[in-house]
Amino acid sequence: MEIQSAQKSHAQSIARLIMQAMNYDCCLYFAGPGNTLDDFERVLTGLVLSDNSQYSYKNTLVAVDEDGEVCGVCVSYDGGQLHSLREAFVKAMKDNFGRDFSDIPDETGPGELYIDSIAVSEKCRGKGIATKLLNAVIVRARGMGLPAVGLLVDKNNPKAEKLYGRVGFEYANDNTWGGHPMKHLQYVF
């Protein structure tokens, strides 16, 4: 298993794993009535292929197995760039689904490399891939000179919270995303 920077050729695999991380109900919420997960995947794949989107392949690390298959993804970016990176998402939702998400609350801000999405495919779980991706993002944040790495974890997902705690993430504050109560965790240097 190798952790590497994502390539455009990984876009569809990245989009599918981001959708898994978001959870499918949330994806359907963004797509709106009358649209499907396939519709959302098509739009999200376009955002992954974009150079200036929070979901861009340029913001993504992938775990690739010996056959070249993407088994895990971790999308992260400077939290201070959230608004400019989110513009592509807001435009894509409006253009494709007629839905306006310009007032979506911020889940991050300046001073942290924000982990927007992390997911490992079902068949690759239990092999330490998520830990390797998290550690690679921590190294990336150090290289960028940012003082912390942050993420949100659903309060109803203690298994994920335990994983983040083992890596060194600690509770920072409460937050909400997509109507779900979340904990904001940080790995502070």
Salt bridges, closest charged atoms under 4 A:
GLU41 OE2 - ARG16 NE 3.05
ASP51 OD1 - LYS58 NZ 3.75
GLU69 OE1 - LYS123 NZ 3.01
ASP95 OD2 - LYS91 NZ 2.48
ASP100 OD2 - LYS94 NZ 3.82
ASP106 OD2 - HIS83 NE2 2.78
ASP106 OD1 - ARG86 NH1 3.44
GLU107 OE1 - ARG86 NH2 2.47
GLU112 OE1 - HIS184 NE2 2.96
ASP154 OD2 - HIS180 ND1 3.88
GLU161 OE2 - LYS183 NZ 3.01
ASP174 OD1 - LYS155 NZ 3.21
